[in-house]
Amino acid sequence: MTDKELRMRQSVDSSRTSTPVELVNVTLPDGRRVDVLLRDGRIASIDEHRPDTGKSAHGEATSIQLDGALLLPALVDGHCHLDKTFFGAPWQPHRAAGSIRQRTVEERALRNEVGVSVAQRATALANRMVSLGTGHIRSHVDIDPVGKLDGLHALFEVRDAFRDRLGIQLVAFPQSGIVTAKGVADLLDAALSEGADLIGGLDPAGFDGDVDGQLDIVFGLADRHGSGIDIHLHDGGEVGTQQLRAIAERTKALGLSGRVAVSHAYALGQIDEHELARTAAALGAAGVAIMTNGPSRSMPPLRALREHGVRVFAGSDNIRDAWWPYGTADMLERATIIGLQAELMSDDDLKYASSLITDSAAEVLGITDYGLHPGCRADLVVIAAGSVPEAVAAHPERLLVVHDGRVVGPVPGVGRARWG
Ligand SMILES: [Zn+2]
């Protein structure tokens, strides 16, 4: 570390306390160069950048020079599986499996063999997320007849340990089904009683073979516990779209608009225009959001969904686990992947891709006071780019990560004299 880096480090270290922090010379998404004062976990003020005064306008604040780098609100990963990852463990070669059921059996065996606890692996991944500027995540956690609530309990610990660095929502996820898995409905009920934030679901038709049976339980538990819902739906074609419309109908009936999401919804990328219009209209009217990770096949058509008022948000889904050897946890890279799959090309398109990992995902996760205005929470990331389209296309280095007004990620030589 050079002297300059050491001084920078010391100055930033002091900002890990509750001292106000001033981010000097950052570029907002609209292109303005500004100085941003953070105090008590909030954005206190945003002022036009005052070049070269050499001094903070706010005497008591720790100033961090950022040389015009891009400021965004903290990135949001709307769908991941902290309990499944092999981050923090030795590399695990991917094993073939013929079906989802077979995969769950393989997964259980692999997770036992790996010899690193759920909490340790989840912690390694959560640390990586923080270092990449992710400030809020929604993680599903397996609830099944074998593991019962063990994974959930491990992730409660991780959620607590990361409270000042990363907001973690937990979805009680029935990886082995509900109707066809003995005791799981009761386990899901217990999970919500103990502090899981949302109730999950899994292919009501394809996995349980009983759409109403599974949805009765999922929506019944959500109603009873006042929780949101996030259902994994891989079922394709009209089998899938029928379930999407059934979910929309139940969402409306229970007044859960804005609190229900369907993850993947591959069916939306496999049907004709008429069926798409009908289903998207139902989702939009009911306030059911769709999560995508930018799959190589059956990508939900983002433009059509947007036209019908369907909120789309992004997530990593599997990050180096028994299902999928890939994944880096980088949400800017995820925006790149989605942009490539959806053929997003113009600057406006790339800004839309960015919204999937910021505003839209924050809205779905119900994160209040999210954004870049005075009064918003000081959960922020500074990126080595001059604009939002550049950040999406290049997914460059993160220079500084702030959570609740305190520096929690990348620093050495922060602005690196024009981003090093
Ligand atoms: Zn998933």
Boltz pocket constraint, residues with backbone or C-beta under 6 A from the ligand:
constraints:
  - pocket:
      binder: B
      contacts: [[A, 79], [A, 80], [A, 81], [A, 140], [A, 232], [A, 263], [A, 317], [A, 318]]
      max_distance: 6.0
